[in-house]
């Protein structure tokens, strides 16, 4: 846990904070897709900051990592994505959206 102290008092967080870089292969739990939008958001585990890429529709792109369990990537408007492969230094995972 983390304890924050200010001039107005003290607060201890009961939220679990993981520090460090994941060492396990990535997993995908869910995908938020709007095929009319330009972004796809992926939730899962073990995403690595600045070292997570995604392959879809024969293209490779950087998956922008927001946390070890959330990333997103852009696509062309109206482009249909049916499958993707997420890769980190620790391995890859393929996810079918169909």
Phi, psi and omega per residue, in radians:
X1 nan 2.910 3.135
X2 -2.113 2.392 3.098
X3 -1.946 2.206 3.137
X4 -1.951 2.256 3.140
X5 -2.140 2.237 3.086
X6 -2.170 3.114 3.106
X7 -1.169 -0.304 -3.131
X8 -1.688 -0.040 3.128
X9 2.544 -2.899 -3.046
X10 -2.253 2.504 3.135
X11 -2.346 2.244 3.067
X12 -1.910 2.189 -3.122
X13 -1.507 2.417 3.069
X14 -1.713 0.149 3.122
X15 -1.390 2.465 3.101
X16 -1.433 2.221 3.106
X17 -2.000 2.167 3.116
X18 -1.765 2.214 -3.110
X19 -1.961 2.378 3.110
X20 2.093 -3.064 -3.122
X21 -1.849 2.352 3.113
X22 -1.021 2.557 3.125
X23 -2.044 -0.084 -3.126
X24 -1.735 2.784 3.077
X25 -1.086 2.694 3.136
X26 -1.234 2.703 2.994
X27 -2.257 2.719 3.082
X28 -2.084 2.189 3.110
X29 -1.713 -0.732 -3.140
X30 -2.763 2.826 3.136
X31 -2.255 2.345 3.012
X32 -1.818 1.936 -3.050
X33 -2.173 2.331 2.943
X34 -2.276 1.768 -3.016
X35 -1.126 -0.105 3.025
X36 -1.644 -0.098 -3.096
X37 -1.738 3.024 -3.140
X38 -1.756 0.003 -3.076
X39 -2.226 2.556 2.998
X40 -2.176 2.302 -3.122
X41 -1.949 2.340 -3.058
X42 -2.047 2.321 2.978
X43 -2.032 2.571 -3.119
X44 3.087 -2.399 3.130
X45 -2.543 2.729 2.988
X46 1.205 0.618 3.032
X47 -1.408 2.468 -3.055
X48 -1.976 2.183 -3.121
X49 -0.925 2.251 3.052
X50 1.068 0.244 3.126
X51 -2.418 0.436 3.125
X52 -2.051 2.109 3.130
X53 -2.073 2.845 3.140
X54 -2.350 2.411 3.041
X55 -1.968 2.213 3.090
X56 -2.625 2.505 3.132
X57 0.836 0.717 3.117
X58 1.120 0.386 3.089
X59 -2.100 2.594 3.041
X60 -1.968 2.326 -3.140
X61 -2.418 2.803 3.029
X62 -1.375 2.298 3.019
X63 -1.636 1.986 -3.077
X64 -1.249 1.968 -3.052
X65 -1.480 2.125 3.089
X66 -1.616 -0.555 3.076
X67 -2.787 3.077 -3.134
X68 -1.140 -0.156 -3.132
X69 -2.176 0.298 -3.122
X70 -2.688 2.291 3.047
X71 -2.616 2.940 3.142
X72 -2.616 2.703 3.104
X73 -2.504 2.734 -3.118
X74 -1.708 2.732 3.086
X75 -2.488 3.019 3.079
X76 -1.286 2.555 3.058
X77 -1.010 2.426 3.137
X78 1.211 0.096 3.079
X79 -1.393 2.234 -3.125
X80 -1.568 2.182 3.098
X81 -1.930 2.091 -3.116
X82 -1.905 -0.317 -3.135
X83 -2.684 2.594 3.069
X84 -2.542 2.675 3.047
X85 -2.129 2.118 -3.124
X86 -1.757 2.276 -3.079
X87 -2.253 2.361 3.003
X88 -2.199 3.075 3.074
X89 -1.073 -0.267 -3.066
X90 -1.713 -0.029 3.121
X91 2.497 -2.980 -3.088
X92 -2.369 2.780 3.039
X93 -2.507 2.406 3.085
X94 -1.869 2.408 -3.106
X95 -2.295 2.225 3.094
X96 -1.726 2.264 -3.101
X97 -1.566 -0.087 -3.077
X98 -1.363 nan nan
